[in-house]
Amino acid sequence: MTRCPECGAPAGPRSCQELFDAVLALDHSRRPPWGPLHGVTVACFLLQHPSRLPETARSGPWAMVHSYLDGGLAAVTRLTERARNANSHRNRGARRAGTVPGVPAPPLTAPPTAFDVTIADVAGDGTFPADGFPERVTDWARAIIDAWRSEKEFGHGD
C-alpha cells in the first residue's frame, strides 16, 4: 500500500490534500462541528505535512494544537483573537513573539513521518462525519504532540 511520505496515511483512495480540501469546505460552512475546529484542523494538517510550513512558522500551529488540548475551544478562541489583534493594521509595528506564553516552543527536530492518527482517520468514511468529529480531531492533535515528543526524546527524526 502506498502511503503519504509526510504523515504515513494511506495515499488512497483520496490523498491527504484531497481530504484536506474536503474538510476545509466543511470548515468554511462555519457550522458545528467543523467550523469551530477550523484552526485546529489546519494546524494539525500543517504539522503532519511540514513541506507546506516553513520550520520558522511552526509556532502558530504548535500553539494552536497545544491550546486546544490544554483548554479546548475556549483557549483556541482566545489564541485566535490574540493573533487577529496582533495582525491588525493598528499593530503593524508591534513585535510578534515566536512563542505563546504557557505553550512550549515547537520542536526543532526533523518532523516525524508516521503518526498514530492522520487526516485519513479523522475523515472516517471520507466525508468527515459530524458524529464523533471533535473526538477524532482531539485524537489527531494528541497523536501529533506524541509523535513530535517521541522524535525529540528519541532522536528518530535525525
DOKE-654602 format. One record per residue (C-alpha): residue in one letter; y, x, z. Coordinates in nm, 4 decimals, always signed. Each point is the difference from the previous one (the first is absolute). Example, Ala and Ser with C-alpha at 12.3 -4.5 7.8 and 13.67 -1.06 7.14 Angstrom:
<nodes>
[node "a", [-0.4500, +1.2300, +0.7800]]
[node "s", [+0.3440, +0.1370, -0.0660]]
</nodes>
This chain:
<nodes>
[node "m", [+0.0000, +0.0000, +0.0000]]
[node "t", [+0.3444, +0.1309, -0.0930]]
[node "r", [+0.2443, +0.0165, +0.2897]]
[node "c", [+0.3749, +0.0354, +0.0345]]
[node "p", [+0.0683, +0.3724, +0.0450]]
[node "e", [+0.2731, -0.0704, +0.2542]]
[node "c", [-0.1476, -0.2580, +0.2374]]
[node "g", [-0.3682, -0.0137, -0.0887]]
[node "a", [-0.0051, -0.3716, -0.0869]]
[node "p", [-0.2267, -0.1165, -0.2806]]
[node "a", [+0.1938, +0.0380, -0.3253]]
[node "g", [-0.1203, -0.3334, -0.1324]]
[node "p", [-0.0020, -0.2769, -0.0829]]
[node "r", [+0.3738, +0.0396, +0.0687]]
[node "s", [+0.1803, +0.3268, +0.0617]]
[node "c", [+0.2021, +0.0635, +0.3148]]
[node "q", [+0.3176, -0.0358, -0.2059]]
[node "e", [-0.1124, -0.3372, -0.1386]]
[node "l", [-0.0809, -0.1205, +0.3515]]
[node "f", [+0.3351, +0.1268, +0.1258]]
[node "d", [+0.1796, -0.1883, -0.2777]]
[node "a", [-0.1895, -0.3170, +0.0982]]
[node "v", [+0.0887, +0.0268, +0.3695]]
[node "l", [+0.3635, +0.0773, -0.0855]]
[node "a", [+0.0177, -0.3255, -0.1957]]
[node "l", [-0.1230, -0.1822, +0.3113]]
[node "d", [+0.2380, +0.1990, +0.2224]]
[node "h", [+0.2972, -0.0944, -0.2137]]
[node "s", [-0.0807, -0.3676, +0.0433]]
[node "r", [+0.1312, +0.0583, +0.3538]]
[node "r", [-0.2648, -0.2403, +0.1263]]
[node "p", [-0.2152, +0.0808, +0.3016]]
[node "p", [-0.2241, +0.1825, +0.0447]]
[node "w", [+0.0916, +0.2358, -0.2869]]
[node "g", [+0.3806, -0.0004, +0.0006]]
[node "p", [+0.0556, +0.1036, +0.3620]]
[node "l", [-0.2433, +0.2912, -0.0457]]
[node "h", [+0.1621, +0.1328, -0.3181]]
[node "g", [+0.1385, +0.3196, +0.1581]]
[node "v", [-0.3281, +0.0768, +0.1730]]
[node "t", [-0.1990, -0.0634, -0.3179]]
[node "v", [+0.2227, +0.2331, -0.2030]]
[node "a", [-0.0109, +0.2669, +0.2726]]
[node "c", [-0.3794, -0.0130, +0.0188]]
[node "f", [-0.0362, +0.0230, -0.3764]]
[node "l", [+0.2373, +0.2960, -0.0248]]
[node "l", [-0.1688, +0.1904, +0.2819]]
[node "q", [-0.3362, -0.0472, -0.1713]]
[node "h", [+0.1416, +0.0876, -0.3428]]
[node "p", [+0.2244, +0.2945, +0.0811]]
[node "s", [+0.0555, +0.1001, -0.3629]]
[node "r", [+0.2527, -0.2858, -0.0028]]
[node "l", [+0.1768, +0.1354, +0.3073]]
[node "p", [+0.1580, +0.3439, +0.0379]]
[node "e", [-0.1117, +0.1755, +0.3193]]
[node "t", [+0.3609, -0.0017, +0.1172]]
[node "a", [+0.0023, -0.3821, -0.0214]]
[node "r", [-0.3022, -0.0634, +0.2255]]
[node "s", [+0.2077, -0.0752, +0.3085]]
[node "g", [+0.1009, -0.3533, -0.1094]]
[node "p", [-0.3485, -0.1318, -0.0742]]
[node "w", [-0.1413, +0.1918, +0.2964]]
[node "a", [+0.2550, -0.1623, +0.2326]]
[node "m", [-0.0715, -0.3422, -0.1524]]
[node "v", [-0.3754, +0.0254, +0.0616]]
[node "h", [+0.0457, +0.1336, +0.3547]]
[node "s", [+0.2606, -0.2635, +0.0828]]
[node "y", [-0.2289, -0.2747, -0.1238]]
[node "l", [-0.2978, +0.1241, +0.1989]]
[node "d", [+0.2062, +0.0576, +0.3137]]
[node "g", [+0.2190, -0.3106, -0.0037]]
[node "g", [-0.1096, -0.2387, -0.2729]]
[node "l", [+0.2314, -0.1784, -0.2390]]
[node "a", [+0.2868, -0.0039, +0.2518]]
[node "a", [+0.0033, +0.3817, +0.0001]]
[node "v", [-0.0185, +0.0066, -0.3797]]
[node "t", [+0.2960, -0.2380, -0.0190]]
[node "r", [+0.2048, +0.2245, +0.2301]]
[node "l", [-0.0933, +0.3097, -0.2000]]
[node "t", [+0.0861, -0.1705, -0.3291]]
[node "e", [+0.3338, -0.1175, +0.1357]]
[node "r", [+0.0867, +0.3529, +0.1173]]
[node "a", [-0.0909, +0.1373, -0.3435]]
[node "r", [+0.2044, -0.2706, -0.1734]]
[node "n", [+0.3003, +0.0763, +0.2197]]
[node "a", [-0.0346, +0.3744, -0.0595]]
[node "n", [-0.0064, -0.0660, -0.3748]]
[node "s", [+0.3092, -0.2193, +0.0114]]
[node "h", [+0.3056, +0.1060, -0.1981]]
[node "r", [+0.1817, +0.0158, +0.3350]]
[node "n", [-0.2344, +0.2775, +0.1123]]
[node "r", [-0.0186, +0.2126, -0.3148]]
[node "g", [+0.1334, +0.3054, +0.1839]]
[node "a", [-0.2363, -0.0435, +0.2952]]
[node "r", [-0.2722, +0.2568, +0.0487]]
[node "r", [-0.3482, -0.1394, -0.0438]]
[node "a", [-0.2574, +0.1176, +0.2493]]
[node "g", [-0.3350, +0.1166, -0.1309]]
[node "t", [-0.1879, -0.1735, +0.2796]]
[node "v", [+0.0249, -0.3197, +0.1984]]
[node "p", [+0.0383, +0.0168, +0.3788]]
[node "g", [-0.3328, -0.0682, +0.1698]]
[node "v", [-0.2025, +0.0576, -0.3171]]
[node "p", [-0.1857, +0.3264, -0.0507]]
[node "a", [+0.1083, +0.2068, -0.2979]]
[node "p", [-0.2158, -0.0429, -0.3083]]
[node "p", [-0.2739, +0.2574, -0.0422]]
[node "l", [+0.0699, +0.3060, -0.2106]]
[node "t", [-0.3654, +0.0462, -0.0898]]
[node "a", [-0.1433, -0.0764, -0.3399]]
[node "p", [-0.0628, -0.3730, -0.0396]]
[node "p", [-0.3476, -0.1364, +0.0658]]
[node "t", [-0.1935, -0.1178, -0.3045]]
[node "a", [-0.2301, -0.2490, +0.1726]]
[node "f", [+0.0814, -0.2856, +0.2340]]
[node "d", [-0.2161, -0.2519, +0.1865]]
[node "v", [+0.2183, -0.2841, -0.1328]]
[node "t", [+0.1791, -0.0047, -0.3352]]
[node "i", [+0.1995, -0.2476, -0.2042]]
[node "a", [-0.3301, -0.1135, -0.1534]]
[node "d", [-0.1162, -0.1109, +0.3465]]
[node "v", [+0.3289, -0.1778, +0.0694]]
[node "a", [-0.0289, -0.1778, -0.3368]]
[node "g", [-0.3310, -0.1586, +0.1000]]
[node "d", [-0.1107, -0.1813, -0.3137]]
[node "g", [+0.2957, +0.1522, -0.1859]]
[node "t", [+0.2409, -0.2840, +0.0783]]
[node "f", [+0.1169, +0.1131, +0.3468]]
[node "p", [-0.1103, -0.3232, +0.1683]]
[node "a", [+0.2440, -0.1268, +0.2625]]
[node "d", [-0.2764, -0.0554, +0.2527]]
[node "g", [-0.0338, +0.3266, +0.1913]]
[node "f", [+0.2641, +0.1854, -0.2025]]
[node "p", [+0.2028, +0.1179, +0.3032]]
[node "e", [-0.3164, +0.1278, +0.1672]]
[node "r", [-0.1050, +0.1870, -0.3153]]
[node "v", [+0.3465, +0.1584, -0.0235]]
[node "t", [-0.0255, +0.1066, +0.3651]]
[node "d", [-0.3408, +0.1555, -0.0665]]
[node "w", [+0.1484, +0.1758, -0.3047]]
[node "a", [+0.2876, +0.1421, +0.2033]]
[node "r", [-0.2376, +0.1223, +0.2735]]
[node "a", [-0.2266, +0.1642, -0.2575]]
[node "i", [+0.2981, +0.1892, -0.1424]]
[node "i", [+0.1100, +0.1335, +0.3375]]
[node "d", [-0.3593, +0.0911, +0.0892]]
[node "a", [-0.0584, +0.1823, -0.3291]]
[node "w", [+0.3252, +0.1972, +0.0223]]
[node "r", [-0.0734, +0.0817, +0.3656]]
[node "s", [-0.3459, +0.1296, -0.0956]]
[node "e", [+0.1507, +0.2164, -0.2729]]
[node "k", [+0.2492, +0.1453, +0.2457]]
[node "e", [-0.2514, +0.0568, +0.2797]]
[node "f", [-0.2851, +0.1310, -0.2097]]
[node "g", [+0.1845, +0.1564, -0.2912]]
[node "h", [-0.1964, -0.1860, -0.2680]]
[node "g", [+0.3007, -0.0185, -0.2258]]
[node "d", [+0.0534, +0.3756, -0.0175]]
</nodes>
